[in-house]
Amino acid sequence: MSKIVILGAGISGHVAASHLRRKLAKNHEVVVISPNSNYQWIPSNIWVGIGRMKSKNILFPLAPLYKRKGIEFKQAKALSFYPEGDKNESKPYVLTEFVSDKNKGIQEKVTYDYLINATGPKLNFEGTEGLVPGKNKTYSVCTYTHADHAWEGLKEQINLMKQGEKVKILIGTGHAKSTCQGAAFEYILNVEQELRRHNVRDMAEVTWISNEYQLGDFGMDGMLLTYKSMTMKSHEMVEMIFEDRDIKWILGAGVNKIEDGIAHYENLEGEYKTESFDFAMLIPAFSGHGFKAFDKNENDITEKLFKGFMIVDADYTAKPYEDWSVQDWPETYQNPSYKNIFAPGIAFAPPHAISKPRKSKNGTDISPSPPRTGMPSGITAKLVADNIIESINNGKETLNHKGSLGNMGAACIASAGYGMTQGSGVSITTYPIVPDYNKYPKTQGRQLGKTFGEIGLAGHWLKLALHYAFIYKAKMRPFWWLIPE
């Protein structure tokens, strides 16, 4: 009998647990440890943040579902890793602490045969002074509770506009190294349309602020894509969208401090500037959770497991940006020091930036970190689960399932406004996620035809259909596994 422990119940953790439980015999244990009692479909937080969807429609409690499916659930947080056990425990374990009211504060050693670290990122709001959701007129849509608060703040501003007050809205990234520009991009388009729906668009100045060098970079070095009958660069496409909607933009901006209604930032020219606002939604930096690791003698071995995020089968050799290769990226998400530990999704440490790193004239890093959210998180979690399943069934390590972001495609539908007749979506596919400049030297490292964009109402319908499809899948309803990651 094997025991598989999964840390985290987001997209990666939940996908891994679902496939493990479905495919493994019942005598094998599947345990999920997460501080969150609910599963949330994060992509729909955007609609919660504009008041077009209730948070109850994007989440459900984990414990009842896991109990029905034969998955053990512990509402706890991981504290530290003991991949060799210790003097009193021969098996590897994770030290955890319960966070639920019933057992809050109680620590437990949770042993395992296989460990999947799917803890995702820490939302590092404290990395930017004054960036606190719900304070200083700033908000977030990173969680459903944040999104609820964002809608309350936005609704207040809409009411002020209806009373004749002019309002400044600022949306984008809240740190010089933030990633997840796509979520902010969705939100600014949805906010802009909501202002139109409430007939107050003329009362608002809407501005995009980002650490990107160009619009449409998204931490992926931009894209050359097919758009209708044209070939277009992603920055041209986003510029077209923003100009059409009268959205201003500030680029190459490393936000470093928030005061009440004022964003302080440094730009690539080394200038220190400010932008005032009445409402802001700024994505924070993502970071690792600061986990520690110890050997059986309780010596600190954190550097074997973590480089901020978890170390996996990537090439972390220090090299100039121009010398990196798609071969540097991991394929199995297995820790090289401890072969029974894996880290799919956002939990693994990327080997290098995808977008060209840029510094201001003052030496400050201002450029996006690599994104690993959404579709890649689900795909990498499934391949990790399949390798563990085959290893258990074969009685030996089996790593037949591989998937590098350098040979993996992804599809993304960015909501550009909610509404069955007036809604819109920006549909973008890219292949590969990490550009391969050797294979596709003339098309910015990606294959045309598999990298394309579309804008329109059909995109909104598809985005809405996917919302219900993935909630259905996450609830493990009949034949859920037929829905791809």
C-alpha positions, 0 to 999 in steps of 0.5 A, a space after each residue: 500500500 502506498 500513501 500519496 500526500 498532496 499539499 494544496 487543493 488549487 487547480 494542480 492539487 485538486 487535479 492530481 488528487 482526482 486522477 490519483 483516486 480514480 486510477 489507484 486501487 482503494 488500498 492506496 491512500 490519497 491525502 490532501 492537505 490545504 489551509 483552504 476549506 473550499 475549492 475555487 475556480 479562480 478564473 471566474 474571480 474576474 466576474 465576481 470582482 465586477 458583481 456579475 457572479 456571486 462567489 458562491 457560484 465559483 466555489 464548493 466545500 472540499 471535505 464533503 466531496 473528498 469524503 464521498 470520493 475516498 480522499 482524506 482531507 486535512 485542513 492544515 498548512 505545511 510548515 516544514 519538510 523532512 524527506 528522510 524522516 527524523 530520529 523518531 520517525 523513519 518515514 519521510 514526512 511533512 510537519 503540518 499545523 491545523 488551521 480549522 477551529 476544531 484543531 487549530 494550532 495542533 501540529 502533526 507529522 504526516 508521513 508519505 510514500 509520494 509527496 506532491 507539492 501543489 501549494 502554488 504561490 504566496 501572494 506577496 502583498 507585503 513585497 510592495 509597501 502599502 499594497 493591502 487588499 481593501 486598504 489605501 483604495 487598492 483591491 485584488 481579485 486573487 481570491 474569491 474574498 478579495 474579489 467580493 471586496 473589489 466589487 464593493 469598492 468598484 460599486 461605490 465608485 460607480 455610485 459616485 460617478 452616477 452622482 456626477 463625480 469623476 473617478 480615476 481607475 488604475 489596474 495592472 501589476 503592483 510590483 516590479 516582478 509581478 506575473 499574472 498580467 492576464 488576470 489584470 488584463 481581463 479585469 480592466 476590460 470587464 471593469 471598462 464594460 461595466 462602466 458602460 453598462 452603468 452609463 458612467 464610462 465618460 466619468 472615469 479615466 481608466 489606466 493600465 499600469 504594468 511592468 511589461 516592456 510592451 503591451 501583450 507581453 504577459 510574461 511570455 515575451 509577447 507573441 506573433 499570432 494569426 488574427 483573422 486574415 492577418 499576422 499580428 504581434 500581441 502588443 499590436 492586438 492589445 494596443 488596438 483593444 485598449 485604444 478602442 476602449 480609451 484605456 491609457 497605459 503606463 509600461 515598464 513600471 515597477 510599483 514599489 509603494 502605495 499610499 491612500 490613492 497614490 501609486 509610487 513607481 519607478 520606470 525603466 528610465 530610472 524616473 520615480 513617478 506617481 499615479 493617483 487613483 480612486 480605485 486600483 486593482 494591482 496584482 502582487 508579486 508571487 513568491 514561494 512560501 518560505 518552507 524549510 527542509 531538514 534531513 534525518 539529523 535535523 540539519 537544514 537542507 532547504 537548498 536541496 528542495 527550494 529555490 524560492 519555489 521547489 527545485 525540480 528537473 530543470 537546468 538551474 545553471 546560471 547563464 546569460 538570458 541569451 543562452 537559455 534554451 527550452 531544454 532548461 525547462 522541467 519535464 517530470 517536475 520531480 525533485 532531483 534529490 528526493 525522487 518521491 517528491 514532485 511540484 507541478 503548476 506554480 509550485 516549481 521554480 522556473 529555470 529562468 525568465 521567459 520575457 527578457 529581463 530588464 533593469 531600470 537605469 538605477 539597476 532595479 529589475 522591472 520585468 514580469 516573472 514567468 506565468 505557470 497558471 491555468 492550463 499548464 497547472 492542470 496538465 503538469 498535475 495530471 502527468 505527475 499523477 500518472 507517473 506516480 500511478 504507474 510507479 506504484 503499479 509497476 513497483 518501480 520508478 516510471 516516468 513515461 509521462 513528460 511535458 515541458 512548457 517548451 513543447 506544450 501549448 496552452 489556450 487562454 480565453 480572457 474575458 473582455 466583458 460579461 453578457 450573453 449578447 454584449 459580452 466579449 472574450 479575447 481567445 488566444 492559443 500559443 504553442 509552445 508556451 516557452 518560445 523555441 527560437 531555434 525551431 521557430 526563428 522567424 515567428 518569435 519562437 512559436 508556431 503560427 497557426 497554433 498561435 492565434 487570437 480572436 476577439 468577440 462574443 463567441 469568446 465570452 460564450 466559450 469562457 462561460 461554458 468553460 466555467 460550468 464545465 470545469 466546476 462540473 469536472 472539479 466536483 468529479 461528476 459522472 465522466 468528469 475525466 473526459 473534460 481535458 485539463 
